[in-house]
Amino acid sequence: MRISFGENVQIALDSVWSHRFRAFLTIVGIVIGITTVVTVSSLLAGLRQGIVTFFQEFGPDNIFINRVSGDPSGSTARPKELKRKQLRAEYAPAIKKLSPTVLEVSVQMFVPPVQRGRAMSAKVPGFETDNILITGASASSFVTQPRELRAGRYFSQEEENRAAKVALIGSDIADALFPEGDPIGRSFLADGAEFTAIGVFEKAKGGFFGQNGLDRQIMIPYATAELRYPQVQTIFLTARAKPGERDQAFEEVRQALRRIRNVPPGEEDDFSISTADQIVQSFDGITRVVGLVSFAISGLGLLVGGIGVMNIMLVSVTERTREIGVRKAIGARRLDIVVQFLMEAITLTGMGGVLGVLVSMLVVALVGLLAPFLQTSVPTWAVVTGFTVSVMIGLFFGVWPAVKASRLDPVEALRYE
């Protein structure tokens, strides 16, 4: 007696439904494992997309130069790197002169948010915020890192030369200090000094964990920052290469810096130089480790779930010994029995996979509601992978029970009580 594929599926569904509570307990491990895999994959994919978008806004042709690796503030630098001498603003024109494929080099100074033992703040009558980042930037920054403006204009080279007290502010600062709108031409206090807002940046794209510090930035001319914060030496340089010549420009900038800083031949660089691609690759290395750890943990849940499936299928074979005998007596082949029990195992784990994917979607949606600044979406590949893995678990752990069922002697099976 031959049974079609559709009939096998129907028999499998009927068997699972007739023992639905037992089936649910069996697939709990699979549901947890698939939920973990899909949720972690979704969050890491969203986080990566945010960072890629963040660096795309800086431009694909840019080369970033810092004294230390990682955070320009040096908070994540190795102890050896902290001993390096500081970068200087005078490097910018020298690098441009020594690097034929470089269009422009800009200078930025990052002012630590705590000055003279207190947190910096920005305020106007009636409104105040301490969630600010003050940056001194050369006028050439608008060439190396052009950003869209919601309103106003950039400051000019002439304004930088005379250390004018003008500023461009991020969207969050503008909303906090001027909720009624139109801050252009209005004065505000930043860390006790009065500045005039001449421009407002558009909302920045991407960011780390969904947040972008550029939205909290108060950008003032570099000369102004240098006069106001002579003790700050956190200098960051950005070189913009000619289109399509970034790799050559990268090596030219590196050699120019080694020459400027008198680094002896054979010694390692005493500065950090990177591109957006390299930074994203470094992040990928971190997320790869996080992903492997989470997948290893979820793998334990899938293993437990798989063993549970094998156990329940062996029980099912014992409970249905007489049914197997009847089927064999009326002409069922070994292959028919194997396919029937494999289909039941696959149906069981497949349902676990579907439940796991649905639960992960709910979790990701909940994370998106609680943390709207995070990019949260379930990628199609994660859904397909999660369901495929669950089906493969059913196939793998269902083989032995299916083979055992197919090997039962029909005469002995018919006698089974």
C-alpha positions in Angstrom: 0.0 0.0 0.0 1.5 3.3 -1.1 0.8 6.5 0.8 1.1 9.9 -1.0 3.2 12.8 0.3 0.0 14.7 1.2 -1.4 11.7 3.1 1.9 11.4 5.0 1.7 15.1 6.0 -1.9 14.7 7.1 -1.0 11.6 9.2 1.9 13.6 10.8 -0.3 16.5 11.6 -3.0 14.3 13.1 -0.4 12.5 15.2 1.1 15.8 16.5 -2.4 17.2 17.2 -3.6 14.1 19.1 -0.7 14.6 21.5 -0.4 18.4 21.2 0.6 19.1 24.8 3.4 16.5 24.7 4.4 17.8 21.3 4.6 21.4 22.6 6.8 20.3 25.6 9.0 18.4 23.1 9.7 21.4 20.9 10.2 24.1 23.6 14.0 23.7 23.3 13.8 24.1 19.5 11.5 27.2 19.9 14.0 28.8 22.3 17.0 28.0 20.1 15.4 29.3 16.9 14.2 32.4 18.7 17.7 33.1 20.0 19.3 32.6 16.6 16.8 34.8 14.7 16.6 37.5 17.3 20.4 37.9 17.7 20.9 37.8 14.0 18.2 40.5 13.5 19.6 42.8 16.1 23.2 42.4 14.9 22.1 43.0 11.3 20.3 46.2 12.3 23.2 47.4 14.4 25.6 46.8 11.5 23.4 48.7 9.1 23.3 51.6 11.4 27.1 51.8 11.6 27.5 51.3 7.9 25.1 54.2 7.3 26.9 56.3 9.9 30.2 56.0 8.1 28.7 56.4 4.6 27.7 59.9 5.7 31.4 60.7 6.2 32.1 59.8 2.6 33.7 56.7 1.0 36.9 58.6 0.0 37.8 59.8 3.5 40.9 58.7 5.5 40.7 59.2 9.2 43.9 60.0 11.2 44.0 59.8 15.0 46.8 59.5 17.6 45.3 56.3 19.0 43.0 53.5 17.6 39.3 53.4 18.4 37.6 56.3 20.1 39.4 59.7 19.4 39.2 60.5 23.1 41.6 57.6 23.8 39.2 55.9 26.2 39.6 52.6 24.4 43.3 52.9 23.4 46.0 50.5 24.4 48.4 51.8 27.1 51.3 51.8 24.6 49.3 54.1 22.3 48.6 56.6 25.0 52.4 57.3 25.1 52.3 58.6 21.6 52.8 62.4 21.0 49.7 64.3 20.0 48.7 65.2 16.5 48.9 68.8 15.6 46.8 71.1 13.4 49.9 72.0 11.4 50.0 68.5 10.0 47.0 69.2 7.7 48.6 71.5 5.2 51.8 69.4 5.3 49.9 66.2 4.5 48.0 67.9 1.6 51.3 69.1 0.2 53.0 65.7 0.4 50.0 63.7 -0.9 49.2 64.4 -4.6 46.0 62.3 -4.5 44.5 64.1 -1.5 42.0 66.9 -2.2 41.7 68.4 1.3 42.7 67.7 4.9 40.5 69.0 7.8 41.2 69.4 11.5 38.8 68.7 14.4 39.2 69.1 18.1 37.0 67.0 20.4 36.4 68.8 23.7 35.8 66.4 26.6 32.3 66.9 28.0 33.6 67.5 31.5 35.6 70.7 32.0 37.0 72.1 35.2 35.3 69.4 37.2 31.7 70.0 35.8 29.7 68.8 32.9 29.3 71.2 30.0 25.8 72.5 29.2 24.1 74.7 26.6 21.3 77.1 27.5 19.1 79.9 26.5 16.6 81.7 28.8 14.0 79.1 29.8 15.8 76.0 28.3 19.0 74.1 29.0 20.6 70.8 28.1 23.8 69.1 29.3 23.6 66.5 26.5 26.1 68.2 24.3 29.4 67.6 22.5 31.6 70.6 21.5 33.8 70.3 18.5 36.2 72.7 17.0 36.5 72.3 13.2 38.4 73.9 10.4 36.4 75.4 7.6 37.8 72.6 5.4 35.7 70.1 7.4 32.8 71.0 5.2 34.8 69.8 2.2 36.0 66.5 3.7 32.7 65.8 5.5 29.9 67.7 3.9 26.6 67.5 5.8 23.1 68.5 5.0 21.8 71.6 6.7 18.2 72.0 8.0 18.7 75.7 8.0 21.4 78.4 7.8 25.0 78.1 6.5 28.5 76.9 7.3 31.0 79.2 8.8 33.6 80.6 6.5 37.4 80.5 6.4 37.4 84.2 7.3 35.3 83.5 10.4 37.6 80.8 11.4 40.7 83.0 10.9 39.3 85.6 13.3 38.0 83.0 15.8 34.4 84.2 15.5 32.0 83.0 18.1 29.6 81.3 15.7 28.3 77.8 15.8 26.5 75.1 13.9 24.3 72.9 16.1 23.0 69.4 15.8 19.2 68.7 15.4 18.8 67.5 19.0 20.5 70.7 20.4 18.3 72.9 18.2 15.1 71.1 19.3 16.2 71.3 23.0 17.1 75.0 23.1 14.8 76.4 20.4 11.6 74.2 20.5 9.7 77.0 18.8 12.0 76.7 15.8 14.2 79.0 13.8 17.4 79.3 15.9 19.4 81.0 13.1 20.9 84.3 14.2 20.0 83.7 17.9 22.5 83.6 20.7 23.0 80.8 23.2 25.5 79.9 25.9 27.7 76.8 25.5 30.0 76.0 28.5 29.6 79.6 29.7 30.6 81.3 26.4 28.1 83.0 24.1 27.8 81.9 20.5 25.5 82.8 17.6 23.8 79.9 15.8 24.4 80.3 12.1 23.4 76.8 11.0 21.4 73.7 12.0 22.4 70.2 10.8 19.9 67.8 9.5 19.2 64.7 11.6 22.2 62.4 11.2 21.8 59.0 9.7 22.9 55.7 11.3 24.9 55.5 14.5 26.2 53.2 17.2 23.3 51.4 18.9 21.0 53.7 17.0 22.4 56.9 18.5 24.4 59.4 16.6 26.6 61.9 18.6 26.5 64.3 15.6 22.9 65.2 16.6 24.2 66.5 20.0 27.2 68.4 18.4 27.9 72.1 18.7 30.5 72.8 16.0 32.6 76.0 16.4 35.6 77.2 14.3 38.8 75.5 15.2 40.6 78.7 16.0 37.8 79.6 18.4 38.0 76.3 20.2 41.8 76.5 20.3 41.6 79.9 22.1 38.8 78.7 24.5 40.3 75.3 25.3 44.1 75.6 25.0 44.5 72.6 27.3 42.6 70.2 25.0 44.9 68.3 22.6 42.5 65.7 21.2 43.1 66.4 17.5 41.5 64.4 14.7 42.4 64.8 11.0 40.4 63.7 8.0 41.9 63.5 4.5 39.7 63.3 1.5 41.1 61.5 -1.5 40.4 62.1 -5.1 37.5 59.9 -6.4 38.7 56.4 -7.0 42.2 57.0 -5.6 41.6 56.3 -1.9 44.0 53.3 -1.7 46.9 55.3 -3.2 46.0 58.3 -1.0 45.9 56.1 2.1 49.6 55.1 1.5 50.6 58.6 0.6 49.1 60.0 3.8 50.7 57.3 5.9 54.1 58.0 4.4 53.6 61.7 4.8 52.8 61.3 8.5 55.8 59.0 9.1 57.9 61.7 7.6 56.3 64.6 9.5 56.5 62.7 12.8 60.1 61.4 12.1 59.2 57.7 12.5 62.4 55.7 11.8 62.3 53.1 9.0 61.2 49.7 10.2 59.4 51.0 13.3 55.6 50.8 13.5 53.4 53.9 13.0 53.0 56.1 16.0 49.5 57.1 14.8 46.3 55.4 13.7 45.0 55.7 10.2 41.9 54.0 8.9 39.0 54.2 6.4 35.3 53.6 6.9 35.6 50.1 5.3 38.3 49.1 7.8 36.2 50.4 10.8 33.2 48.4 9.6 35.4 45.3 9.2 36.6 45.7 12.8 33.0 45.9 13.9 32.2 42.8 11.9 34.9 41.0 13.8 33.3 41.9 17.1 29.8 41.0 16.0 31.1 37.7 14.6 32.3 36.7 18.1 29.0 37.8 19.7 27.1 35.9 17.1 29.2 32.7 17.6 28.7 32.8 21.4 24.9 33.3 21.0 24.7 30.6 18.4 26.6 28.2 20.6 24.2 28.9 23.5 21.2 28.5 21.2 22.8 25.3 19.8 22.4 23.7 23.3 18.7 24.4 23.2 18.5 22.9 19.7 20.4 19.8 20.8 18.1 19.4 23.8 15.1 19.9 21.5 16.5 17.4 19.0 17.1 14.7 21.7 13.5 15.4 22.9 12.2 14.8 19.4 14.1 11.5 19.1 12.8 10.4 22.5 9.2 11.2 21.7 9.5 9.5 18.3 10.8 6.4 19.9 7.9 6.4 22.3 5.6 6.9 19.3 7.1 3.9 17.6 6.4 1.8 20.7 2.8 3.1 21.0 2.0 2.4 17.4 3.7 -0.9 17.0 0.4 -2.6 16.1 -0.4 0.1 13.6 3.0 -0.5 11.9 2.3 -4.2 11.8 -1.1 -3.6 10.1 0.4 -1.3 7.5 3.1 -3.8 6.7 0.6 -6.7 6.5 -1.4 -4.9 3.8 1.7 -4.1 1.7 3.5 -1.0 3.2 7.2 -1.1 2.4 10.1 -0.2 4.7 10.5 3.1 2.8 6.9 4.0 3.4 7.3 3.5 7.2 10.5 5.5 7.2 9.0 8.4 5.3 5.9 8.4 7.6 7.9 8.7 10.8 10.5 11.1 9.3 7.6 13.3 8.2 6.2 13.3 11.7 9.6 14.3 13.1 10.1 17.0 10.5 6.5 18.3 11.1 7.2 18.5 14.8 10.5 20.4 14.5 9.1 22.5 11.6 6.3 23.7 13.9 9.0 24.5 16.5 10.8 26.5 13.9 7.7 28.5 12.8 6.9 29.2 16.5 10.5 30.3 17.1 10.5 32.7 14.1 7.1 34.2 15.2 8.4 34.7 18.8 11.6 36.3 17.5 9.6 38.7 15.4 7.6 39.7 18.5 10.8 40.1 20.5 12.4 42.3 17.8 9.2 44.3 17.4 9.1 44.8 21.2 12.8 45.9 21.2 11.9 48.4 18.4 9.1 49.9 20.6 11.2 50.1 23.7 14.3 51.4 21.9 13.1 53.2 18.8 16.6 54.5 18.1 17.7 51.0 17.2 17.2 49.7 13.7 15.2 46.5 14.2 14.0 44.3 11.4 14.0 40.6 10.8 16.1 39.8 7.7 14.7 37.2 5.3 17.8 35.1 5.5 17.5 34.7 9.3 13.9 33.5 8.9 14.8 31.0 6.2 17.9 29.8 8.1 15.9 29.4 11.3 13.2 27.3 9.7 15.7 25.3 7.6 17.7 24.4 10.8 14.6 23.3 12.6 13.6 21.0 9.7 17.1 19.6 9.5 17.0 18.8 13.2 13.8 16.8 12.7 15.4 15.0 9.8 18.6 14.2 11.7 17.0 13.1 15.0 14.1 11.4 13.3 16.2 8.9 11.3 16.8 6.4 14.1 13.2 6.1 15.3 12.0 5.9 11.6 14.5 3.1 10.8 13.6 1.3 14.0 9.9 1.4 13.0 10.6 0.1 9.5 12.5 -2.9 10.8 9.7 -4.2 13.0 8.6 -7.7 12.1 4.9 -7.5 10.9 3.9 -10.8 12.6 5.5 -9.7 16.0 4.0 -6.2 15.6 0.5 -7.6 15.1 0.9 -9.6 18.3 2.0 -6.5 20.3 -0.4 -5.4 23.0 
